[in-house]
Amino acid sequence: MSTLEEAKAGPTRTPERVTSGGVGGWWGNTRSFITEVRSEMRRVTWPTRREVWATTVVVILVSTLFGIYLYTIDIILSSANKWLFDRFGA
């Protein structure tokens, strides 16, 4: 590759250092992971107690309403199924 082609291609990126296996590599990877997790957790916008309470109430209400709805549909379909079997025999 000529110098002109290298200039057009841009800088080459060297591959990241690969740690060797074994206990030392495992320990270093774990420590790096925990450090990165702590860094990300500091950036999180945590909800307030009021927001958590409000969303919990909404989830409970919606779950209850869907449960009642599905129970009603189940009763209707069971009754229709029973009527069909009684009417036409099986």
SEDO-879534 format. One record per residue: residue number from 1; residue in one letter; x, y, z of N, C-alpha, C in turn. Coordinates in nm, 3 decimals, m for minus. Atoms other than C-alpha are relative to their C-alpha. Layout:
BEGIN
{r NUM, "A", {X, Y, Z}, {X, Y, Z}, {X, Y, Z}}
...
END
This chain:
BEGIN
{r 1, "M", {0.084, m0.116, 0.000}, {0.000, 0.000, 0.000}, {0.089, 0.123, 0.000}}
{r 2, "S", {m0.082, m0.121, 0.007}, {0.138, 0.338, m0.088}, {m0.038, 0.095, 0.113}}
{r 3, "T", {0.027, m0.098, m0.105}, {0.155, 0.634, 0.147}, {m0.128, 0.076, m0.028}}
{r 4, "L", {0.122, m0.070, 0.037}, {m0.125, 0.805, m0.045}, {m0.123, m0.084, 0.034}}
{r 5, "E", {0.112, 0.088, m0.032}, {m0.352, 0.503, m0.005}, {m0.020, m0.010, 0.151}}
{r 6, "E", {0.010, 0.004, m0.146}, {m0.273, 0.487, 0.366}, {m0.063, 0.126, 0.054}}
{r 7, "A", {0.056, m0.127, m0.045}, {m0.361, 0.854, 0.406}, {m0.150, 0.003, m0.027}}
{r 8, "K", {0.143, 0.003, 0.032}, {m0.697, 0.800, 0.231}, {m0.074, m0.098, 0.091}}
{r 9, "A", {0.064, 0.102, m0.082}, {m0.773, 0.490, 0.437}, {m0.017, 0.046, 0.144}}
{r 10, "G", {0.010, m0.047, m0.137}, {m0.722, 0.679, 0.761}, {0.089, m0.080, 0.091}}
{r 11, "P", {m0.088, 0.071, m0.094}, {m0.546, 0.564, 1.072}, {m0.050, m0.142, 0.021}}
{r 12, "T", {0.037, 0.138, m0.026}, {m0.538, 0.195, 1.135}, {m0.021, m0.018, 0.149}}
{r 13, "R", {0.031, 0.024, m0.141}, {m0.683, 0.070, 1.457}, {0.068, m0.128, 0.044}}
{r 14, "T", {m0.066, 0.120, m0.050}, {m0.478, m0.168, 1.659}, {m0.101, m0.078, 0.083}}
{r 15, "P", {0.095, 0.079, m0.078}, {m0.668, m0.457, 1.812}, {0.022, 0.020, 0.149}}
{r 16, "E", {m0.011, m0.017, m0.144}, {m0.746, m0.428, 2.180}, {0.079, m0.115, 0.061}}
{r 17, "R", {m0.081, 0.100, m0.067}, {m0.523, m0.615, 2.417}, {m0.088, m0.111, 0.053}}
{r 18, "V", {0.075, 0.116, m0.046}, {m0.651, m0.961, 2.482}, {0.072, m0.055, 0.121}}
{r 19, "T", {m0.063, 0.053, m0.120}, {m0.590, m1.083, 2.832}, {0.005, m0.150, m0.011}}
{r 20, "S", {m0.014, 0.145, 0.004}, {m0.468, m1.432, 2.874}, {m0.096, m0.062, 0.099}}
{r 21, "G", {0.091, 0.071, m0.088}, {m0.684, m1.691, 3.039}, {0.064, m0.022, 0.135}}
{r 22, "G", {m0.054, 0.031, m0.132}, {m0.634, m1.817, 3.388}, {m0.057, 0.091, 0.105}}
{r 23, "V", {0.052, m0.073, m0.115}, {m0.694, m1.669, 3.728}, {0.029, 0.150, m0.014}}
{r 24, "G", {m0.035, m0.142, 0.012}, {m0.513, m1.341, 3.659}, {m0.088, 0.072, m0.100}}
{r 25, "G", {0.086, m0.061, 0.101}, {m0.712, m1.270, 3.343}, {m0.143, 0.011, 0.047}}
{r 26, "W", {0.137, 0.000, m0.052}, {m1.038, m1.363, 3.511}, {m0.017, 0.110, 0.104}}
{r 27, "W", {0.010, m0.100, m0.105}, {m0.969, m1.140, 3.809}, {0.003, 0.141, m0.060}}
{r 28, "G", {m0.007, m0.131, 0.064}, {m0.873, m0.845, 3.589}, {m0.128, 0.034, m0.074}}
{r 29, "N", {0.125, m0.023, 0.071}, {m1.182, m0.887, 3.372}, {m0.114, 0.029, 0.097}}
{r 30, "T", {0.106, m0.022, m0.099}, {m1.407, m0.908, 3.677}, {0.012, 0.138, 0.062}}
{r 31, "R", {m0.021, m0.132, m0.060}, {m1.254, m0.600, 3.833}, {m0.038, 0.112, m0.098}}
{r 32, "S", {0.035, m0.098, 0.103}, {m1.289, m0.407, 3.507}, {m0.152, 0.009, m0.017}}
{r 33, "F", {0.145, 0.003, 0.015}, {m1.652, m0.516, 3.475}, {m0.068, 0.072, 0.115}}
{r 34, "I", {0.061, m0.064, m0.117}, {m1.739, m0.406, 3.829}, {0.024, 0.150, m0.003}}
{r 35, "T", {m0.030, m0.143, 0.010}, {m1.568, m0.071, 3.776}, {m0.091, 0.067, m0.102}}
{r 36, "E", {0.087, m0.056, 0.103}, {m1.765, m0.012, 3.456}, {m0.146, 0.002, 0.044}}
{r 37, "V", {0.138, 0.003, m0.051}, {m2.092, m0.115, 3.623}, {m0.022, 0.114, 0.098}}
{r 38, "R", {0.013, m0.110, m0.096}, {m2.034, 0.131, 3.908}, {m0.005, 0.134, m0.071}}
{r 39, "S", {m0.001, m0.125, 0.076}, {m1.958, 0.405, 3.656}, {m0.135, 0.023, m0.067}}
{r 40, "E", {0.131, m0.013, 0.066}, {m2.281, 0.336, 3.465}, {m0.111, 0.025, 0.101}}
{r 41, "M", {0.105, m0.017, m0.100}, {m2.490, 0.315, 3.782}, {m0.003, 0.143, 0.054}}
{r 42, "R", {m0.001, m0.140, m0.044}, {m2.381, 0.666, 3.876}, {m0.073, 0.090, m0.099}}
{r 43, "R", {0.067, m0.079, 0.103}, {m2.531, 0.793, 3.549}, {m0.151, m0.023, m0.006}}
{r 44, "V", {0.142, 0.035, 0.005}, {m2.872, 0.633, 3.609}, {m0.083, 0.106, 0.070}}
{r 45, "T", {0.096, m0.090, m0.064}, {m3.164, 0.864, 3.682}, {m0.102, m0.088, 0.071}}
{r 46, "W", {0.086, 0.087, m0.078}, {m3.344, 0.686, 3.961}, {m0.135, 0.068, 0.023}}
{r 47, "P", {0.133, m0.059, m0.024}, {m3.721, 0.735, 4.004}, {m0.017, 0.037, 0.147}}
{r 48, "T", {0.029, m0.039, m0.138}, {m3.855, 0.906, 4.312}, {m0.094, m0.104, 0.063}}
{r 49, "R", {0.089, 0.092, m0.070}, {m4.052, 0.717, 4.575}, {m0.143, 0.016, m0.051}}
{r 50, "R", {0.136, m0.027, 0.049}, {m4.371, 0.882, 4.448}, {m0.023, m0.062, m0.138}}
{r 51, "E", {0.012, 0.060, 0.133}, {m4.306, 0.771, 4.089}, {m0.010, m0.153, 0.008}}
{r 52, "V", {0.005, 0.146, m0.017}, {m4.243, 0.413, 4.201}, {m0.136, m0.041, 0.052}}
{r 53, "W", {0.131, 0.031, m0.056}, {m4.562, 0.413, 4.407}, {m0.108, 0.011, m0.108}}
{r 54, "A", {0.101, m0.021, 0.104}, {m4.767, 0.553, 4.116}, {0.004, m0.110, m0.106}}
{r 55, "T", {m0.008, 0.104, 0.102}, {m4.638, 0.302, 3.862}, {m0.038, m0.136, 0.056}}
{r 56, "T", {0.041, 0.126, m0.062}, {m4.688, 0.015, 4.108}, {m0.152, m0.010, 0.006}}
{r 57, "V", {0.146, m0.001, m0.006}, {m5.052, 0.114, 4.157}, {m0.058, m0.023, m0.139}}
{r 58, "V", {0.049, 0.018, 0.137}, {m5.102, 0.136, 3.780}, {0.016, m0.146, m0.043}}
{r 59, "V", {m0.022, 0.140, 0.038}, {m4.952, m0.211, 3.728}, {m0.100, m0.091, 0.070}}
{r 60, "I", {0.095, 0.083, m0.073}, {m5.172, m0.363, 3.999}, {m0.141, 0.016, m0.056}}
{r 61, "L", {0.133, m0.024, 0.055}, {m5.488, m0.199, 3.860}, {m0.018, m0.062, m0.138}}
{r 62, "V", {0.009, 0.054, 0.135}, {m5.418, m0.295, 3.500}, {0.001, m0.153, 0.003}}
{r 63, "S", {m0.003, 0.146, m0.012}, {m5.332, m0.653, 3.600}, {m0.134, m0.053, 0.049}}
{r 64, "T", {0.130, 0.041, m0.052}, {m5.656, m0.679, 3.798}, {m0.107, 0.010, m0.108}}
{r 65, "L", {0.100, m0.017, 0.106}, {m5.863, m0.542, 3.509}, {0.016, m0.106, m0.110}}
{r 66, "F", {m0.022, 0.104, 0.101}, {m5.703, m0.779, 3.259}, {m0.041, m0.137, 0.053}}
{r 67, "G", {0.042, 0.126, m0.060}, {m5.759, m1.068, 3.499}, {m0.151, m0.016, m0.002}}
{r 68, "I", {0.146, 0.005, 0.003}, {m6.129, m0.983, 3.532}, {m0.050, m0.019, m0.143}}
{r 69, "Y", {0.039, 0.012, 0.141}, {m6.158, m0.941, 3.153}, {0.021, m0.143, m0.050}}
{r 70, "L", {m0.028, 0.136, 0.047}, {m5.993, m1.277, 3.080}, {m0.088, m0.104, 0.070}}
{r 71, "Y", {0.090, 0.090, m0.072}, {m6.200, m1.449, 3.350}, {m0.140, 0.004, m0.063}}
{r 72, "T", {0.131, m0.015, 0.063}, {m6.519, m1.311, 3.191}, {m0.004, m0.070, m0.136}}
{r 73, "I", {m0.007, 0.066, 0.132}, {m6.415, m1.425, 2.843}, {0.004, m0.152, 0.018}}
{r 74, "D", {m0.009, 0.144, m0.026}, {m6.329, m1.769, 2.985}, {m0.136, m0.056, 0.038}}
{r 75, "I", {0.133, 0.045, m0.042}, {m6.671, m1.801, 3.150}, {m0.094, m0.005, m0.121}}
{r 76, "I", {0.087, m0.006, 0.118}, {m6.848, m1.696, 2.828}, {0.032, m0.114, m0.096}}
{r 77, "L", {m0.038, 0.105, 0.094}, {m6.650, m1.936, 2.608}, {m0.029, m0.139, 0.058}}
{r 78, "S", {0.032, 0.130, m0.062}, {m6.693, m2.222, 2.859}, {m0.150, m0.028, m0.009}}
{r 79, "S", {0.146, 0.017, 0.009}, {m7.069, m2.165, 2.866}, {m0.041, m0.032, m0.144}}
{r 80, "A", {0.033, 0.026, 0.140}, {m7.082, m2.152, 2.484}, {0.043, m0.141, m0.040}}
{r 81, "N", {m0.049, 0.135, 0.030}, {m6.878, m2.472, 2.460}, {m0.092, m0.105, 0.062}}
{r 82, "K", {0.091, 0.093, m0.067}, {m7.100, m2.649, 2.713}, {m0.135, m0.005, m0.073}}
{r 83, "W", {0.127, m0.006, 0.072}, {m7.414, m2.532, 2.529}, {0.009, m0.078, m0.132}}
{r 84, "L", {m0.016, 0.070, 0.127}, {m7.277, m2.660, 2.196}, {0.004, m0.151, 0.019}}
{r 85, "F", {m0.007, 0.145, m0.023}, {m7.194, m3.003, 2.339}, {m0.134, m0.057, 0.048}}
{r 86, "D", {0.131, 0.046, m0.045}, {m7.530, m3.027, 2.514}, {m0.100, 0.000, m0.116}}
{r 87, "R", {0.094, m0.016, 0.111}, {m7.718, m2.913, 2.202}, {0.020, m0.104, m0.108}}
{r 88, "F", {m0.029, 0.087, 0.113}, {m7.543, m3.126, 1.941}, {0.058, m0.135, 0.043}}
{r 89, "G", {m0.050, 0.126, m0.052}, {m7.411, m3.403, 2.164}, {0.142, m0.031, m0.045}}
{r 90, "A", {m0.136, 0.038, 0.037}, {m7.061, m3.537, 2.169}, {0.044, m0.115, 0.085}}
END
